[in-house]
Structure formats: structure tokens, C-alpha cells
């Protein structure tokens, strides 16, 4: 699996929002400037994050974005799947019936293990843990 630019920018925008005081509404231009993300691309990303209920959008003069829930409740998996869909390192894992070899494939368990480990890391990593100034740690691995 390759992390797309949209996911990278989306996570950077979410990190920025996570660093703000709870309830602070941030303009898209502010997020764009502070995170060095093109405004038009960021607008599309924020729309997807809003549809995925990761951010709340506010219209009007005081419009902008906030996180829809506390940063410790938003995982990297939430962000990746919101922007790119279900995570799968190889098609046969997301569509088991599609491959005629899946029942006898000797490498499939290795792909499954790799995907499970990646999903576990994405699920254990929340916005709070990657938005603080302290050294990054996966939650639960002290």
C-alpha cells in the first residue's frame, strides 16, 4: 500500500486541528498556509474529511473547520479509510472470492499477517499521539 498525497495532506490538516484549543474553528487558508498545502486540494480533502465525520465544517463569516471528536478518538486508520477507502495491501484480501487460488495460496497468510500488522499500527495511532511535541509512540506500547 502506498500512502497518497491526499492522505499525507489530510493527516497534516487533522494534526493541525488537533493542536488547536477544543472548538476553535480554523479557516482553510490558515490550515493551508501553516501546513504548506495547496488551498484547492485542501478544500477537496476537507470536504471528504467532513463527509467522513472526522471534521465539522462551518459556513459563513466565521466558517472553517474543527475536529468532530477529540483527537485521541481519531485514528490514522480512520483518516486513511476516509480519504482512500478500505486498506488492503493486495486485492485478494479485500475481495477473497475474486482469486481462484485464495484457498490454496501459500503466500496469502503472509499478506494477511502484513496487512493485520499495518492495520493494527494505524488503529493504535491516534491524532493526539502524533500531534503533541513529545516523541511519537504507538498507544499501548509504552
C-alpha positions in Angstrom: 0.0 0.0 0.0 1.3 3.4 -0.9 0.2 6.5 1.1 -1.2 9.1 -1.3 -0.5 12.8 -1.2 -4.2 13.3 -0.3 -3.7 11.1 2.8 -0.5 12.9 3.7 -2.1 16.3 3.4 -5.3 15.1 5.2 -3.4 13.8 8.2 -1.3 17.0 8.3 -4.6 19.1 8.3 -6.0 16.8 11.0 -2.8 17.2 13.1 -3.1 21.0 12.8 -6.7 20.9 14.0 -5.7 18.5 16.8 -3.2 21.1 18.1 -5.9 23.8 18.4 -7.9 24.6 21.5 -11.1 22.4 21.5 -13.8 24.1 19.5 -11.5 26.6 17.7 -12.7 27.0 14.1 -9.8 27.2 11.6 -10.0 28.7 8.2 -8.9 26.6 5.3 -6.5 29.4 4.3 -4.9 29.2 7.8 -4.5 25.4 7.6 -3.2 25.7 4.0 -0.6 28.3 5.0 0.6 26.6 8.2 0.8 23.1 6.7 2.0 24.2 3.2 -0.9 22.5 1.4 -2.4 24.0 -1.8 -5.8 25.6 -0.9 -7.8 24.0 -3.7 -6.5 20.5 -3.0 -7.0 21.0 0.8 -10.6 22.1 0.1 -11.4 18.8 -1.5 -9.6 16.9 1.2 -11.5 18.8 3.9 -14.8 18.0 2.1 -14.0 14.3 2.3 -13.0 14.5 5.9 -16.3 16.3 6.6 -18.3 13.7 4.8 -16.4 11.0 6.8 -17.3 12.8 10.1 -13.7 13.4 11.1 -14.2 17.2 10.9 -17.1 19.6 11.3 -17.4 22.3 8.7 -18.9 25.7 9.5 -20.1 28.1 6.8 -20.3 31.9 6.8 -18.1 34.7 8.0 -16.8 32.7 11.0 -16.7 29.5 9.0 -14.0 26.9 8.9 -13.2 23.5 10.4 -12.8 21.8 13.7 -12.3 18.1 14.7 -15.6 16.4 15.1 -14.4 14.4 18.1 -11.4 14.5 20.5 -8.0 13.8 18.8 -7.5 10.7 20.9 -10.6 9.2 19.3 -9.5 9.7 15.7 -7.0 7.1 14.4 -4.8 7.1 11.4 -6.9 4.2 10.1 -10.0 6.5 10.3 -8.2 9.1 8.2 -6.7 6.8 5.6 -10.0 4.9 5.1 -12.0 8.2 5.0 -9.7 9.5 2.2 -8.9 6.3 0.3 -11.3 3.6 1.3 -10.6 0.3 3.0 -7.0 -0.5 3.5 -5.7 -3.5 1.6 -2.2 -4.4 0.6 -3.3 -6.8 -2.1 -6.6 -7.3 -3.9 -7.2 -10.9 -2.8 -7.5 -9.8 0.8 -10.3 -7.3 0.2 -12.1 -9.5 -2.4 -11.4 -13.1 -1.3 -13.7 -14.7 -3.9 -12.1 -12.9 -6.7 -8.9 -15.0 -6.7 -9.3 -18.7 -7.6 -6.1 -19.5 -5.7 -7.1 -17.9 -2.3 -7.9 -21.3 -0.7 -4.6 -22.9 -1.7 -2.3 -19.8 -2.0 0.8 -20.3 0.2 1.7 -16.6 0.3 -1.8 -15.4 1.3 -1.2 -15.9 5.0 1.9 -13.7 4.8 0.0 -11.0 3.1 -2.8 -11.3 5.7 -0.3 -11.1 8.5 1.4 -8.0 7.0 -2.0 -6.3 6.5 -3.1 -7.1 10.0 0.1 -5.6 11.5 -0.3 -2.5 9.4 -4.0 -2.1 10.3 -3.1 -2.6 14.0 -0.5 0.1 13.9 -2.9 2.5 12.1 -5.7 1.7 14.7 -3.3 2.3 17.6 -2.1 5.6 16.4 -4.4 8.5 17.2 -4.2 12.1 16.3 -3.3 13.1 19.8 -0.2 10.9 19.8 1.1 12.4 16.5 0.1 16.0 17.3 2.0 16.5 20.5 5.5 17.8 20.8 6.7 14.7 22.6 8.3 11.8 20.8 5.9 9.7 18.9 4.7 6.4 20.5 2.1 4.0 19.4 -0.5 3.9 22.2 -0.3 0.8 24.2 3.4 0.3 23.6 5.0 2.3 26.4 
